[in-house]
Amino acid sequence: MFFDYRRGFFVFILIFLSPFAMAAELSGEKIYARLCSSCHGFTGEGRSGLAPALRNGITVSGDISGLLNVVMNGRKDTLMVAFKKNMTDDELAAVISYVRERFGPADRKLSAADIAMAR
């Protein structure tokens, strides 16, 4: 019996590099681009009459619990929808951390455990 190096290489890629591929999918930047940028803009400038600017905005720059609440529960009488039922804890942590880093104070990253406690 001999070792098939091609199969071994494939198994190596599958086992050891898959977590990195999954982590790339959970990129806060990618989630923001896909779900948030159409209203808030790629640079956080907002859209007049549609969504407020995020860059140095009160919700983004204030206490992180305010931003967490808005992203998870939405905002009544606005176009901001609740994402807590449509996103995992990891996805919510990634996008909220990205928004804080990019458009407000980069004080700390949220973890999935932080999101689970907030639910």
Backbone as a chain_set.jsonl record, in Angstrom:
{"seq": "MFFDYRRGFFVFILIFLSPFAMAAELSGEKIYARLCSSCHGFTGEGRSGLAPALRNGITVSGDISGLLNVVMNGRKDTLMVAFKKNMTDDELAAVISYVRERFGPADRKLSAADIAMAR", "coords": {"N": [[0.849, -1.172, 0.0], [0.478, 2.265, -0.694], [1.083, 5.755, -0.017], [-1.076, 8.264, -0.923], [-0.142, 11.216, -1.976], [-1.475, 13.418, -3.022], [-4.097, 13.156, -2.039], [-3.547, 13.281, 0.677], [-2.57, 15.892, 0.852], [-4.895, 17.304, 0.169], [-6.567, 16.599, 2.325], [-5.096, 17.776, 4.368], [-5.379, 20.508, 3.667], [-8.178, 20.755, 3.87], [-8.674, 20.154, 6.606], [-6.91, 21.81, 8.128], [-6.908, 24.393, 7.022], [-9.544, 25.181, 6.688], [-10.762, 26.393, 9.016], [-9.615, 28.956, 8.825], [-10.714, 29.922, 6.469], [-13.405, 29.995, 7.193], [-13.243, 31.923, 9.182], [-12.603, 34.132, 7.657], [-15.008, 34.535, 6.354], [-16.476, 35.507, 8.436], [-15.671, 38.053, 8.692], [-15.901, 41.276, 9.907], [-15.817, 43.484, 8.244], [-16.611, 42.456, 5.744], [-19.218, 41.617, 6.336], [-20.353, 44.066, 7.026], [-20.107, 45.396, 4.54], [-21.839, 43.847, 3.007], [-24.361, 43.97, 4.34], [-24.799, 46.488, 5.524], [-23.658, 48.724, 4.254], [-25.114, 49.676, 2.06], [-27.025, 51.403, 3.022], [-25.722, 52.936, 5.065], [-23.392, 53.657, 3.828], [-20.142, 53.045, 2.368], [-18.033, 54.314, 3.576], [-19.108, 55.124, 5.921], [-20.581, 57.425, 5.753], [-23.297, 57.762, 5.623], [-26.687, 58.147, 4.326], [-28.591, 60.64, 3.063], [-31.757, 61.169, 4.394], [-32.18, 58.476, 4.517], [-30.371, 56.824, 6.095], [-28.445, 57.423, 9.029], [-25.187, 58.998, 9.348], [-22.384, 57.063, 10.314], [-19.796, 57.541, 11.06], [-18.117, 58.827, 13.707], [-20.556, 59.202, 14.96], [-23.119, 59.565, 17.485], [-24.261, 57.145, 18.461], [-22.4, 55.24, 17.607], [-19.996, 56.197, 18.663], [-20.528, 56.478, 21.356], [-21.353, 54.747, 24.431], [-20.754, 51.301, 24.115], [-22.878, 49.587, 24.444], [-25.115, 50.873, 23.459], [-24.819, 50.87, 20.646], [-24.775, 48.122, 20.266], [-27.383, 47.466, 21.08], [-28.928, 48.807, 19.09], [-28.107, 47.521, 16.704], [-28.804, 44.875, 17.235], [-31.571, 45.026, 17.897], [-32.767, 46.833, 16.195], [-34.28, 49.961, 15.071], [-37.119, 51.6, 15.959], [-39.602, 52.949, 13.778], [-37.817, 53.599, 11.765], [-35.618, 52.709, 9.038], [-33.85, 50.925, 10.032], [-33.292, 47.689, 10.709], [-33.8, 44.856, 12.933], [-31.171, 42.69, 13.716], [-30.705, 40.505, 15.295], [-32.02, 38.045, 15.087], [-31.27, 37.105, 12.664], [-28.556, 36.855, 12.48], [-25.585, 35.262, 13.636], [-24.021, 34.959, 16.898], [-21.263, 35.292, 16.602], [-21.122, 36.621, 14.117], [-22.502, 39.016, 14.686], [-20.826, 40.065, 16.69], [-18.507, 40.441, 15.182], [-19.26, 42.365, 13.186], [-20.166, 44.558, 14.71], [-17.878, 45.162, 16.184], [-16.194, 45.842, 14.052], [-17.491, 48.157, 13.058], [-17.179, 49.89, 15.251], [-14.355, 50.052, 15.34], [-13.757, 51.143, 12.844], [-15.374, 53.47, 12.517], [-15.662, 54.791, 14.93], [-14.554, 55.003, 18.345], [-11.845, 52.856, 18.787], [-12.071, 51.0, 21.005], [-12.532, 48.402, 22.18], [-12.869, 44.961, 21.206], [-15.808, 43.103, 20.574], [-16.918, 39.93, 21.739], [-18.265, 36.701, 20.859], [-19.343, 35.708, 23.168], [-19.981, 38.059, 24.574], [-22.117, 38.96, 23.02], [-23.913, 36.867, 23.334], [-24.538, 37.143, 26.044], [-25.852, 39.577, 25.938], [-28.123, 38.976, 24.544]], "CA": [[0.0, 0.0, 0.0], [1.268, 3.489, -0.763], [0.408, 6.972, 0.44], [-1.447, 9.176, -2.004], [0.214, 12.55, -1.51], [-2.513, 14.387, -3.41], [-5.192, 13.045, -1.077], [-3.03, 13.786, 1.943], [-2.531, 17.342, 0.762], [-6.281, 17.754, 0.196], [-7.037, 16.45, 3.703], [-4.422, 18.831, 5.125], [-6.058, 21.78, 3.346], [-9.536, 20.703, 4.408], [-8.686, 20.155, 8.07], [-6.157, 22.883, 8.77], [-7.166, 25.731, 6.494], [-10.972, 25.503, 6.731], [-11.089, 27.404, 10.028], [-9.231, 30.282, 8.353], [-11.711, 30.316, 5.475], [-14.623, 30.356, 7.917], [-12.986, 33.182, 9.866], [-12.686, 35.188, 6.651], [-16.422, 34.788, 6.113], [-17.001, 36.24, 9.578], [-15.049, 39.357, 8.714], [-16.825, 42.373, 10.136], [-15.812, 44.338, 7.057], [-17.44, 41.82, 4.705], [-20.607, 41.665, 6.78], [-20.762, 45.467, 6.881], [-20.258, 45.68, 3.107], [-22.998, 43.123, 2.48], [-25.637, 44.267, 4.988], [-24.945, 47.829, 6.099], [-23.118, 49.814, 3.443], [-26.069, 50.246, 1.109], [-27.702, 52.511, 3.699], [-24.803, 53.778, 5.83], [-22.254, 54.008, 2.991], [-18.91, 52.292, 2.593], [-17.145, 55.066, 4.47], [-19.871, 55.535, 7.091], [-21.09, 58.783, 5.561], [-24.76, 57.769, 5.7], [-27.442, 58.543, 3.134], [-29.584, 61.634, 3.46], [-33.133, 60.703, 4.406], [-32.233, 57.014, 4.552], [-29.667, 56.301, 7.269], [-27.488, 58.407, 9.554], [-23.75, 58.742, 9.255], [-21.845, 56.304, 11.438], [-18.497, 58.091, 11.437], [-18.176, 59.693, 14.884], [-21.929, 59.404, 15.4], [-23.336, 59.355, 18.92], [-24.485, 55.725, 18.755], [-21.159, 54.505, 17.373], [-18.925, 56.699, 19.533], [-20.92, 56.404, 22.763], [-21.218, 53.459, 25.096], [-20.919, 50.219, 23.146], [-24.177, 48.936, 24.622], [-26.076, 51.554, 22.592], [-24.658, 50.324, 19.302], [-25.192, 46.726, 20.363], [-28.846, 47.467, 21.127], [-29.475, 49.212, 17.792], [-27.849, 46.479, 15.699], [-29.56, 43.66, 17.572], [-33.016, 45.233, 18.003], [-33.25, 47.788, 15.211], [-34.802, 51.238, 15.578], [-38.525, 51.788, 15.601], [-39.94, 54.062, 12.878], [-36.723, 53.867, 10.834], [-35.32, 51.551, 8.19], [-32.897, 50.056, 10.722], [-33.941, 46.441, 11.121], [-33.143, 44.059, 13.969], [-30.367, 41.611, 13.141], [-30.403, 39.445, 16.261], [-32.58, 36.753, 14.676], [-30.712, 36.728, 11.366], [-27.108, 36.747, 12.539], [-25.036, 34.511, 14.768], [-23.281, 35.764, 17.868], [-19.963, 35.607, 15.998], [-21.321, 37.632, 13.079], [-22.828, 40.276, 15.353], [-19.605, 40.557, 17.336], [-17.575, 40.881, 14.141], [-19.69, 43.594, 12.517], [-20.2, 45.659, 15.681], [-16.471, 45.505, 16.448], [-15.7, 46.526, 12.858], [-18.068, 49.506, 13.026], [-16.501, 50.682, 16.283], [-12.963, 50.282, 14.946], [-13.676, 51.949, 11.624], [-16.108, 54.728, 12.541], [-15.732, 55.361, 16.279], [-13.366, 54.681, 19.128], [-11.451, 51.446, 18.715], [-11.776, 50.714, 22.395], [-12.397, 46.964, 22.43], [-13.647, 44.097, 20.326], [-16.806, 42.256, 21.217], [-16.801, 38.502, 21.479], [-19.551, 36.005, 20.766], [-19.85, 35.6, 24.539], [-20.615, 39.344, 24.879], [-23.399, 38.997, 22.31], [-24.805, 35.877, 23.983], [-25.007, 37.744, 27.295], [-26.773, 40.676, 25.608], [-29.384, 38.439, 24.014]], "C": [[0.897, 1.238, 0.0], [0.419, 4.684, -0.328], [0.137, 7.869, -0.755], [-1.212, 10.604, -1.514], [-0.835, 13.594, -1.883], [-3.67, 14.355, -2.426], [-4.755, 13.59, 0.278], [-2.987, 15.302, 1.968], [-3.946, 17.92, 0.853], [-6.834, 17.684, 1.623], [-6.388, 17.519, 4.585], [-5.121, 20.17, 4.911], [-7.423, 21.82, 4.008], [-9.552, 20.858, 5.925], [-8.052, 21.41, 8.65], [-6.46, 24.273, 8.247], [-8.642, 26.114, 6.496], [-11.318, 26.509, 7.813], [-10.721, 28.818, 9.591], [-10.213, 30.789, 7.306], [-12.997, 30.736, 6.166], [-14.428, 31.688, 8.629], [-13.063, 34.345, 8.889], [-14.135, 35.533, 6.343], [-17.033, 35.607, 7.236], [-16.359, 37.613, 9.713], [-16.104, 40.438, 8.896], [-16.932, 43.292, 8.929], [-16.697, 43.759, 5.955], [-18.922, 41.855, 5.074], [-21.147, 43.082, 6.623], [-21.02, 45.79, 5.409], [-21.535, 45.046, 2.552], [-24.315, 43.636, 3.05], [-25.849, 45.727, 5.378], [-24.597, 48.962, 5.139], [-24.121, 50.419, 2.472], [-26.836, 51.412, 1.726], [-26.711, 53.473, 4.361], [-23.576, 54.194, 5.04], [-21.001, 53.231, 3.354], [-17.975, 53.001, 3.547], [-17.891, 55.614, 5.678], [-20.489, 56.909, 6.985], [-22.604, 58.894, 5.663], [-25.388, 58.173, 4.371], [-28.564, 59.467, 3.599], [-31.003, 61.088, 3.325], [-33.284, 59.194, 4.502], [-31.615, 56.457, 5.828], [-28.642, 57.329, 7.737], [-26.043, 58.001, 9.3], [-23.309, 57.978, 10.499], [-20.558, 56.921, 11.965], [-18.678, 59.128, 12.545], [-19.598, 60.033, 15.324], [-22.085, 59.052, 16.869], [-23.478, 57.873, 19.25], [-23.202, 54.924, 18.609], [-20.077, 54.918, 18.363], [-19.245, 56.606, 21.021], [-20.662, 55.039, 23.36], [-21.557, 52.337, 24.115], [-22.268, 49.511, 23.278], [-25.255, 49.588, 23.753], [-26.025, 51.02, 21.175], [-25.12, 48.873, 19.257], [-26.716, 46.629, 20.327], [-29.461, 47.802, 19.764], [-29.284, 48.106, 16.754], [-28.693, 45.24, 15.991], [-31.072, 43.867, 17.462], [-33.6, 46.197, 16.98], [-33.691, 49.084, 15.876], [-36.206, 51.424, 15.049], [-38.693, 53.041, 14.735], [-38.779, 54.503, 11.993], [-36.55, 52.628, 9.957], [-34.348, 50.579, 8.843], [-33.625, 48.84, 11.279], [-33.142, 45.761, 12.222], [-32.405, 42.902, 13.309], [-30.189, 40.431, 14.083], [-30.966, 38.089, 15.868], [-31.948, 36.236, 13.394], [-29.201, 36.54, 11.364], [-26.688, 35.963, 13.768], [-24.338, 35.467, 15.726], [-21.928, 36.191, 17.296], [-20.091, 36.7, 14.951], [-21.634, 38.994, 13.683], [-21.597, 40.884, 16.012], [-18.637, 41.122, 16.299], [-17.998, 42.218, 13.542], [-19.737, 44.774, 13.483], [-18.777, 46.101, 16.02], [-15.88, 46.268, 15.267], [-16.209, 47.969, 12.806], [-17.386, 50.403, 14.053], [-15.071, 51.017, 15.878], [-12.86, 51.271, 13.798], [-14.266, 53.343, 11.788], [-16.176, 55.398, 13.914], [-14.465, 55.064, 17.036], [-13.068, 53.187, 19.051], [-11.086, 50.964, 20.109], [-11.64, 49.235, 22.708], [-13.248, 46.209, 21.425], [-14.648, 43.322, 21.157], [-16.525, 40.808, 20.866], [-18.201, 37.916, 21.335], [-20.175, 35.864, 22.153], [-20.529, 36.902, 24.98], [-22.001, 39.428, 24.254], [-24.388, 38.05, 22.983], [-25.348, 36.436, 25.284], [-26.034, 38.846, 27.03], [-28.105, 40.169, 25.087], [-30.31, 38.206, 25.171]], "O": [[1.956, 1.244, 0.629], [-0.809, 4.61, -0.285], [1.052, 8.188, -1.513], [-1.997, 11.133, -0.728], [-1.054, 14.549, -1.138], [-4.171, 15.404, -2.02], [-5.52, 14.285, 0.947], [-3.323, 15.926, 2.975], [-4.164, 18.917, 1.541], [-7.499, 18.617, 2.075], [-7.047, 18.1, 5.447], [-5.419, 20.881, 5.871], [-7.781, 22.815, 4.639], [-10.36, 21.614, 6.464], [-8.605, 22.011, 9.572], [-6.282, 25.25, 8.976], [-8.957, 27.29, 6.317], [-12.11, 27.415, 7.555], [-11.415, 29.774, 9.934], [-10.508, 31.984, 7.27], [-13.617, 31.725, 5.773], [-15.35, 32.502, 8.676], [-13.534, 35.425, 9.246], [-14.457, 36.695, 6.098], [-18.006, 36.328, 7.016], [-16.498, 38.263, 10.749], [-17.075, 40.511, 8.142], [-18.005, 43.815, 8.628], [-17.446, 44.491, 5.309], [-19.775, 42.095, 4.22], [-22.264, 43.277, 6.144], [-22.041, 46.39, 5.074], [-22.225, 45.644, 1.727], [-25.298, 43.73, 2.316], [-26.992, 46.152, 5.545], [-25.184, 50.042, 5.212], [-23.979, 51.584, 2.099], [-27.254, 52.319, 1.007], [-26.848, 54.69, 4.23], [-22.786, 55.005, 5.522], [-20.82, 52.814, 4.498], [-17.202, 52.355, 4.254], [-17.37, 56.475, 6.387], [-20.878, 57.502, 7.991], [-23.14, 59.996, 5.777], [-24.687, 58.499, 3.413], [-29.383, 59.092, 4.437], [-31.393, 60.603, 2.263], [-34.404, 58.688, 4.561], [-32.26, 55.705, 6.559], [-28.041, 58.025, 6.919], [-25.728, 56.833, 9.072], [-23.806, 58.221, 11.598], [-20.26, 56.841, 13.156], [-19.308, 60.167, 12.345], [-19.816, 61.046, 15.989], [-21.268, 58.32, 17.428], [-22.88, 57.394, 20.214], [-22.943, 54.022, 19.405], [-19.323, 54.073, 18.848], [-18.34, 56.649, 21.855], [-19.847, 54.269, 22.851], [-22.537, 52.425, 23.376], [-22.744, 48.902, 22.32], [-26.209, 48.921, 23.354], [-27.061, 50.746, 20.569], [-25.783, 48.456, 18.307], [-27.268, 45.791, 19.614], [-30.412, 47.148, 19.336], [-30.211, 47.795, 16.005], [-29.236, 44.63, 15.071], [-31.781, 42.982, 16.984], [-34.819, 46.356, 16.912], [-33.503, 49.282, 17.077], [-36.443, 51.406, 13.841], [-38.017, 54.05, 14.935], [-38.75, 55.64, 11.523], [-37.253, 51.631, 10.123], [-34.05, 49.526, 8.279], [-34.452, 48.942, 12.184], [-31.961, 46.048, 12.42], [-32.953, 42.217, 12.446], [-29.571, 39.438, 13.699], [-30.426, 37.065, 16.287], [-32.076, 35.055, 13.072], [-28.628, 36.114, 10.361], [-27.351, 35.999, 14.804], [-24.097, 36.631, 15.403], [-21.501, 37.329, 17.491], [-19.262, 37.609, 14.898], [-21.094, 40.011, 13.245], [-21.359, 42.086, 15.9], [-18.021, 42.165, 16.521], [-17.169, 43.117, 13.405], [-19.378, 45.888, 13.102], [-18.512, 47.298, 16.13], [-15.146, 47.237, 15.46], [-15.441, 48.893, 12.538], [-17.052, 51.549, 13.754], [-14.626, 52.151, 16.057], [-11.981, 52.133, 13.784], [-13.717, 54.306, 11.253], [-16.719, 56.497, 14.023], [-13.407, 54.891, 16.432], [-13.961, 52.36, 19.234], [-9.949, 50.571, 20.369], [-10.723, 48.843, 23.431], [-14.21, 46.739, 20.869], [-14.374, 42.935, 22.293], [-15.959, 40.51, 19.815], [-19.195, 38.568, 21.656], [-21.397, 35.899, 22.293], [-21.539, 36.861, 25.681], [-22.945, 39.909, 24.881], [-25.555, 38.391, 23.177], [-26.518, 36.219, 25.598], [-26.972, 39.027, 27.806], [-29.113, 40.869, 25.181], [-31.439, 37.755, 24.978]]}, "num_chains": 1, "name": "protein.A"}
